[in-house]
Amino acid sequence: MSLLHRQPSQLLAVWRWRRRVEVCPPRCRTFCSSLSQPDPIEIHKRKLFLWFSHLPQEEKQFGGFFSPDTMHVDPLILERRAEERAGLLHSPFQTQPPPSPSVNVEQLFEPTNGSGEDGGLNVLLYGAVGTGKSTVVRKLVLDWCAGTTLTHFKLLVPFSCEDLRQLTKVASLRDLVNRKYLHLRKHPLLSGEGNQARDVLFLFNGMEKMQLDFRIGSTELCSDPNEALAPAVVVVNLLRKYLLPEASVLVTTRLSAVDRIPQKYVSRYAQICGFSDPDRQRAYFTSRLLQRSSETAGKQEAQALIELLYLNLQRESQLAAACFLPSYCWLTCATLHFLHFTDIKAPIRTLTGIYTSFLRLNFGGEVLGVGAGTNASLQEHQSSLMLYVVRTVGKLAFDGVTYKRTSFSEKELEQWIGGKTKTDEELRQLAVFRTDVLDFFLAPCLESSQRFPGEPDEKEEKRYVFAVPAMQEYLAALYVVLGENRSALEKLSKQVSVAIGQASEDVNALVGILSKFIPLRIFAVFNLLKLFPKLYEKISSRNKGSIARTMAAEMFRTEDSYNEDVLDQVEQSLLGVHGPQPQQRSEGQPFELYPIFMGGMLHYGNRALLQQMGCNIKSTTVAQITHALRKYLVRELSKPQPPEELMDLLVLLYEFQNPRLTAEVLASIRTIRLTNIRMTSLKCFVLSSVLSCAPPSYHLEELDLSSCLLTHDMLQMLWPAFRHTHNLNLQFNSLGPESCILLRDLLRDPKSSVRSLQLCDNPLLDSGARSLLEALPENQSLTHLSLMHTGLGDEAALQLAERLQQHAGLQELNVAYNNIGDNAALALVDACREHPSIHTVHLYLNPLSDVGKQSLYVRGVPGSHAGSGRRVKVLASVTEGSDICEDWHPILSVIRENASSWDRRRVEQQLKVFLRDLECGRQQQQSLWKRLHYRRVEKGVRQTLRLLEGRRASV
């Protein structure tokens, strides 16, 4: 009953509202409607801005502070005449001005003499792979949304030609717009009435991915934006100016597809030429690297990197030619960011992952399609463009790695990439590949004239190199891991195995039915069908084993043993070698990234990215290679390896990202000596990540990080590695007092098992020693502590004497070459005598008087001093009273080893004191044998003095 009463009242309210609207003036009615309905154009701008502001996943490795506004640098865009539209790019090092004017996208839509005022413009923007077409499109859309460019177009409608190619149903122009932009449904600018379409700009990105046919017999004419047609037909009619002739159209495409649009339908041609000069490249690097952090130290390091990079670019190096393409500028920035700005808070990144992401950005989803005018059903037979790259350029790269060559002649390019005679379709695909892709990977060798300076010009053959040296090793590794290096027999056996394996399933079912009627001898024939796949599986497993053997052999090549570690090689390839250049260049260049890339490609994340590009690495392949690789790595590690090779092994295990394999390999490693390796934050992170894969029960006998340029921040990253170590050597680094706080916490950690801690030649000072000593009461594992040449004074020595009784396990204490005087040294020796386990104290090269040295020797002998105590060996000089110290040789050895880094004047002064003590002691001896022994020790001291004087003269 209430519903019946409510309905008339509602109808009355609606009637009154409509009456009010009818009597409302038109201007007021417009204002009311504008308040009730938002402007579709504004909605369109907001949504476009959100969609195009989303950066690819690969950009997150830069830290997430970037936006298209802060990191965009405009590439060079040249307007081309119709007759020069397919011309070659100019050299990045040309000095003469370009023949065509430089323009921006907005200038391309200014009216020209050849274009009518009533019709819109068709602009074709083209460029090679990696020149920045997609980036220009993204920036153009964002600027239009912000109202900073192309403001005379009220509506910008972008389309991806790849999306349009996937549509199988017919649709009208308005339906295509509605499917992608629902808020533009029935917008009057797209109605086709009057000349409203002159305010519309259509943008079609990636036209090479669509098969456009401009023949009248194949593509019907259409002028109705509501008529349903195939998407390609709609695009063709827009370009013909038969559909919405007032609208303007911007099309982007690659070089090979420029002629797909007839010349008469193109108002202007423009070519994206990348970064043609080092200044544009520097602007790009600055936008990427300098804005990475708000910290002053981070900005200073980034600025130094940019300066070194710019110097390398100005040399007209091979890197400068590669960075002609913005894509390679991205790869350079990503690699430098990985090498210099890796920290524990950032997500896990690998060098293999960077190169895989780089290729996915440029070739993800790309295919070598069928020719224009062919049957559309053939699209299912399209091959992956990246797989085509592997089978051609990858084969060339593999041949170069096999024979240790980095440059290739034109004949070799023809041999590996051209190949034998092919079908017409294969030849067409090859032509497209050569036009669009080949120059992306290979570039003319700029250093060929430097390589052969004595040969005449006519004998010099033009040679080609990979744009980035590491790309050759990556493609060669991918070629091997995908199994493309198999013999023809292995490939044929795989195809036969698959066919027989599928047939055997059907045959088995049939045999199960007919088994009662078939003689038993015939069953042997059917069992052969099962045998062949198993035989192939054995052959395949042997092939995977050979891949693992290749990885191990390339990793531990004898001739590459004393090269710099692979991460330093990568950095030098980007920043150059600043210093004397080698006179002769070796043709046998090491390819140490090659096995590391092979390991990195087996990681699941990289396999997923490669699968998106049509390069499928099966899990069974990964399992077979991993199983065989463990055996070969353990075999190689049974031999002593130099520090550089050990660092490369750690990088391989890190790139692999396989905790189980890493733990199995680490089980055979008990000592890691990385002496003189230039440690960086990345190398510290690699070391910690690898050791964190080991079980809690695993411990290293020794971790030697002496002379590695360690800093306080690096120690924080190395914390997990230290917990797995018994003997920790941190000598000759730049660790200050603040680092002792971390070491104190390490010694306090109940899971820590550090027995020996060597901190020689670190400026710890008294404050650092004070922090370190705070850990003694809670530590139970430390037995050897070396604080030689750490800037300790009397205060630190006295505090050490007080704290010693709180730690019962210490056995040897080294405080040599500090600033400890007589009284503090005597107090320290007395404390060591009262200690239950200390047997040796090093005090030489301290400012001790002769009386003090004699007192130290007397104090170390039991029963010679008041109170109880043990014998403690005190090493204060090469003499002990009237006798020679039995440890004189180790003392001189330590001085010789460290003479180059110590204060020569102070060491010489101490050595002269040693000589005086030896001469006095020799004169007091009656025994000829003892005098000869004194002479021998004097000879050793004099040799050390001459060594110091010779080094001072050379300086």
PyMOL commands that set and color helices and strands:
alter all, ss='L'
color gray80, all
select helices_A, chain A and resi 2-23+26-36+40-53+57-62+68-71+82-84+105-108+133-146+161-166+173-180+182-184+188-190+196-199+207-209+231-239+255-260+263-265+278-290+296-314+318-322+326-340+351-363+376-381+385-402+410-418+424-436+438-441+448-451+457-459+469-481+488-514+520-555+558-560+566-575+593-601+604-612+619-637+643-656+659-666+681-691+712-717+719-722+737-748+765-773+776-778+794-806+822-834+850-860+888-898+904-924+928-954
alter helices_A, ss='H'
color red, helices_A
select strands_A, chain A and resi 77-80+122-126+155-160+200-205+248-253+268-272+367-368+383-384+407-409+442-444+463-466+671-673+700-704+725-729+756-758+784-786+812-814+840-842+873-875+879-880+883-884
alter strands_A, ss='S'
color yellow, strands_A
deselect
rebuild
show_as cartoon
